[in-house]
């Protein structure tokens, strides 16, 4: 489907008699969108196949779901392009971040917005006549808005131009950032979209899906925080920068709960500094506080609790959907 998606977007630009922009857009799309794990896209497709009645699983409906799956990937690419600029990241998916490619710089902001608006062009093109069109649009607008709120909360917590305020790094703050920046668009959005297309209207089901999605999103982000610190570049495709950027992560929140006054001084001096020696001092402090081992225990306990919660769900939604997704998350390495 990807060549068709690229053709749809670039053809619409060409129709406005601006071929140079169409050529640039194609290059940008190919660079920023298809290289990821496509987790959100696959969740949408698998969820639809599990939730929709058999007579609805037509070739045309599956094609529409795949188009919408690429819309999720376009939205993901938009968030990543903008996020990399904000975080001053160097690498993404094993190559230079888009804003660094050929010194594109701040012009990449416009490319990010192009990715976002292309989503709404495709939704209108393919879903306008569907009875769930308004619900679909409303969800994309609403969750897009919530994700940007999460990004703002993350940025305000980080405070790039000076040392981060460690007093702000509480577990409640961390959970709020994860809920808005990660959980909504990574887990709630693909499953709710599948439910809309499948014709599900039971509000109890929607509420339970959101509850379990938030819980899975939190596990997903804690894993990402671990990989940023201790993951291998060849597997993750990017260098970890959470310490240098002074991010509010699960690890620094736990560290602040455990440190002695002397150890806190190390964080105050080194956290949010790009000096390699200071970064290493923070990593060593995390190790001294036994946080890597705490993480593995936390991951195992969370996995077991989520599995139990899923098996107790009684709203009629497929348990296998969430159990399969949970298995994908278990011990993830990238």
C-alpha positions in Angstrom: 0.0 0.0 0.0 2.9 2.4 0.7 3.6 3.3 -3.0 -0.2 4.1 -3.4 -0.1 6.4 -0.3 2.9 8.3 -1.6 1.3 8.6 -5.1 -2.0 9.9 -3.5 -0.2 12.6 -1.6 2.2 13.7 -4.3 -0.4 13.6 -7.0 -2.6 16.0 -5.0 0.3 18.4 -4.8 1.1 18.1 -8.5 -2.6 18.9 -9.2 -1.8 22.3 -7.7 0.9 22.8 -10.4 3.8 22.8 -8.0 5.9 19.8 -9.1 9.0 20.9 -7.1 7.0 20.5 -3.9 5.7 17.2 -5.0 9.2 15.9 -5.7 10.4 17.2 -2.3 7.4 15.7 -0.5 8.1 12.3 -2.1 11.7 12.4 -0.9 10.6 13.5 2.6 7.9 10.8 2.8 10.3 8.0 1.8 12.9 9.2 4.4 10.6 9.8 7.4 7.7 7.3 7.3 8.3 3.7 6.3 11.4 2.8 8.4 9.8 2.1 11.8 8.4 -1.0 13.5 4.9 0.0 12.5 3.5 -1.1 15.8 0.5 1.2 15.8 -0.4 0.2 12.2 -0.2 -3.5 13.0 -2.3 -3.0 16.1 -5.0 -1.4 14.1 -5.1 -4.1 11.4 -4.9 -7.0 13.9 -7.6 -5.3 16.1 -9.9 -4.9 13.1 -9.6 -8.5 12.0 -10.3 -9.7 15.6 -13.2 -7.3 16.2 -15.1 -7.2 12.9 -17.7 -9.8 12.0 -16.6 -12.2 9.3 -19.0 -10.8 6.7 -17.2 -7.4 7.1 -13.8 -8.8 6.4 -13.9 -8.0 2.7 -11.0 -7.2 0.5 -12.1 -3.5 0.2 -12.5 -3.1 4.0 -9.1 -4.6 4.7 -7.7 -2.2 2.1 -9.3 0.8 3.9 -7.9 -0.4 7.2 -4.4 -0.6 5.7 -4.8 2.9 4.4 -5.8 4.1 7.8 -2.8 2.2 9.2 -0.5 4.3 7.0 -2.3 7.4 8.3 -1.2 6.3 11.8 2.4 5.9 10.5 2.2 9.4 8.9 1.0 10.8 12.2 3.8 9.0 14.0 6.4 10.4 11.6 5.0 13.9 12.2 5.5 13.5 15.9 9.0 12.1 15.5 10.1 14.8 13.1 9.0 17.6 15.4 10.1 15.7 18.6 13.6 15.3 17.2 13.9 19.0 16.6 12.7 19.8 20.1 15.0 17.2 21.7 17.9 18.1 19.4 18.3 14.4 18.7 20.9 13.2 16.3 19.7 9.8 15.0 16.4 8.2 14.3 15.8 4.7 13.0 19.6 4.2 12.4 20.1 7.4 10.3 20.3 11.2 10.7 17.1 12.9 12.0 15.3 14.5 9.1 16.1 18.1 10.3 19.8 17.2 10.1 19.6 15.6 6.7 21.5 17.8 4.2 21.2 20.6 6.9 17.5 21.0 6.4 17.2 22.7 9.8 14.1 24.5 10.9 12.5 23.9 7.4 11.8 20.4 8.7 9.0 21.9 10.9 7.0 22.5 7.7 7.7 19.0 6.5 6.3 17.7 9.8 3.2 19.7 9.4 2.9 18.4 5.8 2.9 14.8 7.2 0.2 15.8 9.7 -2.1 17.4 7.1 -1.6 14.6 4.7 -3.3 12.3 7.2 -6.5 14.4 7.0 -6.3 14.5 3.2 -6.2 10.7 3.1 -9.0 10.3 5.6 -11.3 12.6 3.7 -10.4 10.9 0.3 -11.1 7.4 1.5 -13.6 7.6 4.4 -15.8 10.6 3.7 -18.8 8.5 2.7 -18.5 6.1 5.7 -21.0 6.4 8.6 -18.0 6.4 11.0 -16.2 9.3 9.2 -17.1 11.9 11.8 -16.1 9.7 14.7 -12.8 8.9 13.0 -12.0 12.5 12.3 -13.0 13.5 15.8 -10.7 10.9 17.3 -7.7 12.0 15.2 -8.2 15.6 16.1 -8.8 14.8 19.8 -5.8 12.4 20.3 -3.6 14.6 18.2 -4.4 17.5 20.5 -3.8 15.3 23.6 -0.4 14.2 22.3 0.7 17.7 21.7 -0.4 18.6 25.3 1.8 15.6 26.4 4.7 17.0 24.3 4.3 20.4 25.9 4.3 18.9 29.4 7.4 16.9 28.5 9.2 20.1 27.2 8.2 22.2 30.2 9.5 19.5 32.5 12.8 19.3 30.6 13.6 23.1 30.5 16.3 22.9 27.8 18.1 26.2 28.4 19.0 25.5 32.0 19.2 22.6 34.5 16.0 20.8 35.0 14.1 21.3 38.2 14.3 17.9 39.8 11.6 18.8 42.3 9.1 18.5 39.3 10.1 14.9 38.6 7.4 13.1 40.5 5.8 9.8 39.6 2.5 11.6 39.0 4.2 14.0 36.6 5.8 11.1 34.8 2.5 9.2 34.5 0.8 12.4 33.1 3.5 12.8 30.5 3.2 9.2 29.4 -0.6 9.2 29.3 -0.8 12.2 27.0 2.4 11.9 25.0 2.5 8.1 24.4 -0.5 6.1 25.5 -3.3 7.9 23.6 -1.8 7.7 20.1 0.2 4.5 20.5 -2.5 2.3 22.1 -5.9 4.0 22.4 -6.0 5.4 18.9 -5.4 2.2 16.8 -7.8 0.1 18.8 -10.6 2.7 19.0 -10.2 3.3 15.3 -10.6 -0.5 14.7 -13.7 -0.5 16.8 -15.2 2.4 14.9 -14.7 0.7 11.5 -16.0 -2.6 12.9 -19.2 -0.8 13.9 -18.8 -1.3 17.7 -20.8 1.2 19.7 -20.8 -0.3 23.3 -19.5 2.5 25.5 -18.4 0.0 28.2 -16.1 -1.6 25.7 -14.6 1.8 24.8 -14.0 2.6 28.5 -12.3 -0.7 29.2 -10.1 -0.4 26.1 -8.9 3.0 27.2 -8.2 1.7 30.7 -6.0 -1.2 29.5 -4.4 0.9 26.8 -3.2 3.5 29.4 -1.7 0.7 31.5 0.1 -0.8 28.4 1.3 2.6 27.4 2.9 3.1 30.7 4.8 -0.2 30.4 5.8 0.7 26.9 7.3 4.0 28.0 9.1 2.6 31.0 10.7 0.1 28.5 11.7 2.9 26.2 13.3 4.7 29.1 15.4 1.6 29.9 16.4 1.2 26.3 17.4 4.9 26.1 19.9 4.2 28.9 21.0 0.7 28.3 19.9 -0.3 24.8 22.3 -1.2 22.0 22.4 1.3 19.1 22.4 -1.5 16.5 19.1 -2.7 17.9 17.4 0.6 18.8 18.6 2.6 15.9 19.2 5.7 17.9 21.5 7.1 20.6 20.1 7.5 24.1 19.8 11.2 25.1 17.4 11.3 28.0 20.1 12.2 30.5 21.6 14.9 28.4 18.2 16.4 27.7 17.2 16.3 31.4 14.1 14.2 30.7 11.5 13.2 33.3 12.0 9.5 33.0 11.0 6.5 35.2 14.6 6.0 36.2 15.3 9.6 37.4 12.0 9.6 39.3 12.9 6.4 41.1 16.5 7.6 41.7 15.1 10.8 43.4 13.1 8.6 45.7 16.2 6.6 46.7 19.1 9.0 46.7 21.1 10.1 49.8 21.7 13.9 50.0 25.2 13.3 48.5 23.8 11.3 45.6 21.2 13.9 44.9 24.0 16.5 44.5 25.4 14.3 41.7 22.0 14.5 39.9 21.8 18.2 40.5 25.3 18.7 39.0 25.1 16.2 36.1 21.5 15.5 35.0 20.6 17.6 32.0 24.3 18.0 30.9 25.7 16.7 27.7 29.3 16.2 29.1 30.0 12.5 28.5 31.7 12.2 31.9 28.6 13.6 33.7 26.3 11.4 31.7 28.4 8.4 32.8 28.2 9.5 36.4 24.4 9.6 36.2 24.3 6.1 34.7 26.7 4.8 37.4 24.4 6.3 40.0 21.4 4.6 38.5 23.4 1.3 38.7 24.5 2.0 42.2 20.9 2.4 43.2 20.1 -1.0 41.6 17.7 0.6 39.1 18.4 -1.8 36.2 17.4 -4.8 38.4 14.4 -2.8 39.8 13.3 -2.3 36.2 13.4 -6.0 35.3 11.4 -6.8 38.4 8.9 -4.0 37.5 8.6 -5.3 33.9 7.8 -8.8 35.1 5.3 -7.7 37.8 3.6 -5.3 35.4 3.4 -8.0 32.7 1.7 -10.5 35.1 -0.7 -7.8 36.4 -1.7 -6.8 32.9 -2.2 -10.4 31.9 -4.5 -10.9 34.9 -6.4 -7.7 34.2 -6.9 -8.7 30.5 -8.2 -12.1 31.4 -10.7 -10.5 33.8 -12.1 -8.1 31.2 -15.8 -8.8 30.9 -17.0 -6.3 28.3 -17.0 -8.8 25.4 -13.9 -7.5 23.6 -11.3 -10.1 22.4 -8.9 -11.0 25.1 -6.5 -12.4 22.5 -6.0 -8.9 21.0 -4.5 -7.5 24.2 -2.7 -10.7 25.2 -1.0 -10.8 21.8 -0.1 -7.1 22.2 1.2 -7.7 25.7 3.4 -10.6 24.4 4.9 -8.2 21.8 5.8 -5.8 24.6 7.3 -8.4 26.9 11.1 -8.1 27.0 11.0 -5.8 24.0 14.5 -4.8 22.8 13.9 -1.8 20.4 
